[in-house]
């Protein structure tokens, strides 16, 4: 396959393949609201005040006019989204380029999709590791500004219920969960009092994904160190990810890969019989704190919990603590 076939802008069908594979691997892209971006900077209109309706009686009678309608202020506020670049550089052995039986794109694509998905999740969920774009929410979803900490629960399932309730008390509906892959075993086989499994599945397009309490749950290997949060739940439509479609991929057989400070050559394409390749994509991110009937100043759309360190709530003096879930 000629090198020029992969240089410059990836054909749209290849670009879509990377996005689809990154979506399957990324918690954020599975659960968040995604929005195509045609420009680097986009303004997202967000209501700063809830509109109010009123009956056309009383003060709306003459002389103001028969049935005069009540005026209400929506007060839209622009929330700026800026597309930032995420990239990866790899070195492809020349033997794969020379071997016509090797599907180069099929070999490289999943690795690049994994790299993009991992870095996007790390930044959006946990706000790191550095460097991170200054236009992304500071500290990620687990920051106090965007998620409510939950520390009490009889067990993992009770902790999930408490976290969901924290979001619902803000006047928001829980639309999904994100969990560390290590927490999956705490839900597997758990049943309600009727004997039904809490974990289920749903079909989304050509992809089947698990559910918990009827809401989709996406698992990934959290990279936060130390791991202070292994479960995040919330109203994920208020996490907005902008996606630019101009994904680029370039390979150069004479390219050089240098150390981050540029002081050391790590790989020389010409000397080491490899072909350096780079891919870069652009994403934007914002977290909307929506105005709700319960929180006029903007609700916190997420709750977070570390299921492995839950503290059982204190039982009333006249009532012993009891398990709230029947287990298989």
Order of alpha helices (4+ residues) and beta strands (2+ residues): alpha-alpha-beta-beta-beta-beta-alpha-alpha-beta-alpha-beta-beta-beta-beta-beta-beta-beta-beta-beta-alpha-beta-beta
